Each structure stands twice: as structure tokens, then as C-alpha cells.
Amino acid sequence: MADGVPVTPVRGAARRVLETLRNSGPLWTASVILDRVLPYSVVRLWPEKQVAPKLLADQVETILRAWGMSAEHASITARHVVYADLHGIDSHGCSMLWHYHMQRLEGSLTMTPTITVERDAETTALVNGGGGLGHVPADMAMKMAIAKCQIAGLAAVAVCNSGHYGAAGAYAAMAAEVGLIGFATTNTRTRAVVPTLGTDAMLGTNPIAFAAPAVRNRPFLLDMATSTASVGKLTMAWRHGRAIPEGWAVNAKGVALTDGRAAAVHRRLTPLGSTHEMGSHKGYGLAVAMEILSSVLPGGQGRADTTSRVGHFFLTIDPRRFRDHGEFEADLDALMDSLHASRPVDPKRPVLVAGDPEYAASATRQHTGIPLTRRVVEDIRTVARAAAAPFLLDRKTPTSGAPR
């Protein structure tokens, strides 16, 4: 979901390098400059670096602490950042550190927010994120929703004045882990999605996450953007030097783009469905609905104001208020088993359900480590040096190991 790394037009690349040099001074490394100007064909020759999840969590936490974040908040934030990388959602994990770094330089992000509960009732609450990153207030809000739901059977908690909170699925999964149905959504700080039949980016990618507990299967876990692709995936395509599928993004005239760099420059993603003929009005409608829950409901400033901050919304449901204990989970298992057993087009590619790819990625990456591209590694190196924080990713450590 969420916001990707800011990208300037190709003709403005030199200006961006100069601005970064001025901001970072001698802390900027020649390797990073070369990494950003070499052709994609050369960049792709650099092998990925495999990093143990715990080491990556330590690196993220070290940088956050150097930025002034409290130890408690840094630990929570690092856990959610690495959740994304561990589950294969690379666009919402440690690659966002560069984006957070740039927001700090712009003065639009605080590392020492005062997080407060503005309203608190039996089944609802409103949390003010204090203008910081969204991971901590989102974690707090979902825990409040879980606690209220365990008493009342249903709860909803919203967050205002927040920031990017990583992978939405991490919060919905928190509910499923304790036997509840969980729902999480957020709007985004960056306008990047073009309404159906429009040409201007008016909405964020406004993701939806939904999780439900089972017994034999891992929880059903849906985590999706309401755009055809997220800004983060667009940025990752640019970082890898890859083309993007036709239908992900358009230019200012509404013409489809396939060049990753050009798409990142124009930053005009299509709603889920891609074109009007393919049903993009459905993705557009979902994006607006998530904007209402995440921004309008908790009191966001609205899209007419370019200083609008990010908001989130969390809902929890106790299935035991509708069914006897274990019945819902057993029926969900039966549903998921039937889907897994359905006949695939290609026998080598079985039918999956939401959450399967993320669980598979986590199992693999816990063992082999999290793959980071050269661009991401060098961005983290530069961010660490700019923060006067130690760079840990060159350490020789086992690739396996879970973050704290």
C-alpha cells in the first residue's frame, strides 16, 4: 500500500542527486550514485543479498533509534517492517526506509509522536497517531479492537493523523491469531490512483486486508490494494529495472505504460480492473469506500487538502457470537480444503487461497534469508550513515532466524 519511494523525472535525476548530496554531505557514497545511474542491464547483474530476518530487524530498529524513536516504538515498527519482507511483500518492508528518510528531510514526519486515544467507548475508539509512522498506532488500535471484541463480540477502532503502516495484512492477522475475524484498511499520503474515466491521480492504493481463523489450515489472509498494482510494486519494478504489465499504469493522457521508470515518474495507477471495460469501476469504488473508512470517518482532512495525513480503520468480529465454538473454523477449513482440491489449469500450479503465497514466502525466507536487491542494500547503507547508525547488513551471520 502504500506509498512508494519518491521518484523524479529522468531529466531531473541529476537535480535529485545534487539535493541528496547537499542533504547527506560526505555520508553519501559513490556506490549509491553509480547504482542509480547505471543501466538496468548492469544493475540486474548484481546478485541479491540474503539477510537473516533477525539481522534485518536489528538494522531497521537501529536506524529508527538513531532517528530518535523510542526503544518500544522502534521494536514494534521494526517487527511490522520485517513482517512485510519476510512474507514476500518487499514493496512495504525495509525498502521504505529510504522513503521515511526523505520524509524526515522534508520535515513531514516526526519520530517522537505523541499517540493519544481521542475517543473510547465499549466497542469503538479513535486513536491519534501524532503525525508519526503508522506501525505503532495501528498496532495499538488493532490490539484495542481485539480486546474490545473479546468482551463485546464486535469492535471497530480508527486512527487519524498517522503515516505509512506497512503491510495491511499484518494487522488483520493479529486478530486471526487469537481466533477473531480481522479487517484492516488504510488510505495513503500519496495520490497515485486515477479514477475510472479520469486522467488525474486522486486516490491512494487504499489496501484491504481480511483474515479469518481456521484449524487445519493457516488463517485465510487477504491483503490487496484497490489499485491494479501498488505504488510499492511499481517502485520495485523500477528498482529491478523491469517492465510492468500493460494495464498497471497510464500517463497523463490515459495511455498505458509498460516502462517501470516512466510509470514511476507519471505515478498514475489504474484502479483494480485496469480499464473501464474490464471493470475498473469496481476497484475505484472500493478505493473510495476505504478512503471513507480510513480518512473521512476518523476525521482526515480529505483529498482536497494536499497536507492530508494517513488514517486507518480496524474491525474485529468474534465468530463465537454467531456459531458454537469451533464450528466456524471447521467450516472455513472445509471451504479452503475444497478450493485447494479444485482442478487447476496447470497441474504444476495448484489452486491457492489468499495467504498461501505469503505463508510459503515466510517459510522459505525464515530458512534462506530475506533477499534484498543491491539498490535496497545501498539505500539502507546510505540511510544508516546519514543517521550515524551502524550498518549491520555486511555482517556474516546465519541466514535463518526470526526477528524479535
Beta strands, then each sheet from edge to edge (+ up, - down):
strand 1: 49-51
strand 2: 116-120
strand 3: 124-128
strand 4: 154-162
strand 5: 181-186
strand 6: 208-212
strand 7: 220-224
strand 8: 249-250
strand 9: 256-257
strand 10: 310-317
strand 11: 370-372
sheet 1: 1+ 11-
sheet 2: 2+ 3- 4- 10+ 5- 6+ 7-
sheet 3: 8+ 9-
end
